[in-house]
Amino acid sequence: MKLDALQKAIGHRFSRLELLQQAVTHRSFGSPHNERLEFLGDSIVNCVTAIALFERFGELREGDMSRLRANLVRQEALHRLAEGLKLGEYLRLGEGEMKSGGHRRPSILADALEAIFAAVFLDAGFEAAKAVIDQLYASSIASLDPARALKDPKTALQEWLQGRRMPLPKYSLADARGEAHQQEFEVECEITGLGLKTRGIGVSRRAAEQQSAQRALELLPKS
C-alpha cells in the first residue's frame, strides 16, 4: 500500500488508516479533506515544540522562546520537513491543483504535515503525536543557536559573512510559476566566497529569499 512508506517515514503505524488518508487529502480532491485536521495539528505542533524549547533552553525568556517556536513552526520550516518525507508523493489533489504543481506548493505541504500530526494524535493520543514531532524536529532543535535563530535568516546570513569579511550573498529569481493569485517563487542564494548555492521556494519572492538564506545558514561551517 502506498501509505506504508509514509507511515514508516514518520515512525507511526496507524490503527485507523483512514485518518492518514484524510490528512493527505486536499479539499480540491473532495471530502473528507484535511482542513479540520490541519487546524488541530497546528495547535499540537505548537505545544510539542514549546515543550522541547522549554526543556532545552532553561535560560531563555518567554519572548525569546516564543520567537524560536514561531521559526520552528512557520510554513517554510514545515515545508522543509514535508519535503524530507517526500510528502508531495502521497497527496491527494484535484486535477486542477495537480496540474498547477500543488504537490510542490509550500502551503499545501505544510498544511498536510500539520494534518498528519493531528491524525496521529486522534489515532493514538498525545504521546504518540509528540514522539513523531520530536523525531522530525530532533536535528533542528539540537542544532538550534538562539543567537542566530532569533534573527531572520537573511539578516543572520549577512552578519555571518560580514563578520568574516566575505562577499554578501546574491539572490536571483530562478522561477515563478502558477496563477497570479497562487504564484510560487523559487529564488537562488549564491555565496561566491564559499562556492555555495541554495534554493528556496515561497508564496512571495521575499519568503523564497528567506528560505534560501535559511538553507545556506544550515550549510555554513560551524566555526
C-alpha positions, 0 to 999 in steps of 0.5 A: 500500500502506498501509505506504508512508506509514509507511515514508516517515514514518520515512525507511526503505524496507524490503527485507523488508516483512514485518518492518514488518508484524510490528512493527505487529502486536499479539499480540491480532491473532495471530502473528507479533506484535511482542513479540520485536521490541519487546524488541530495539528497546528495547535499540537505542533505548537505545544510539542515544540514549546515543550522541547524549547522549554526543556532545552533552553532553561535560560531563555525568556518567554519572548525569546522562546516564543520567537524560536517556536514561531521559526520552528513552526512557520510554513517554510520550516514545515515545508522543509520537513514535508519535503524530507518525507517526500510528502508531495508523493502521497497527496491527494489533489484535484486535477486542477491543483495537480496540474498547477504543481500543488504537490510542490506548493509550500502551503499545501505541504505544510498544511498536510504535515500539520494534518498528519500530526493531528491524525496521529494524535486522534489515532493514538493520543498525545504521546504518540503525536509528540514522539513523531514531532520530536523525531522530525524536529530532533536535528533542528532543535539540537542544532538550534543557536538562539543567537542566530535563530532569533534573527531572520535568516537573511539578516543572520546570513549577512552578519555571518559573512560580514563578520568574516569579511566575505562577499554578501550573498546574491539572490536571483529569481530562478522561477515563478510559476502558477496563477497570479493569485497562487504564484510560487517563487523559487529564488537562488542564494549564491555565496561566491566566497564559499562556492555555495548555492541554495534554493528556496521556494515561497508564496512571495519572492521575499519568503523564497529569499528567506528560505534560501538564506535559511538553507545556506545558514544550515550549510555554513561551517560551524566555526 
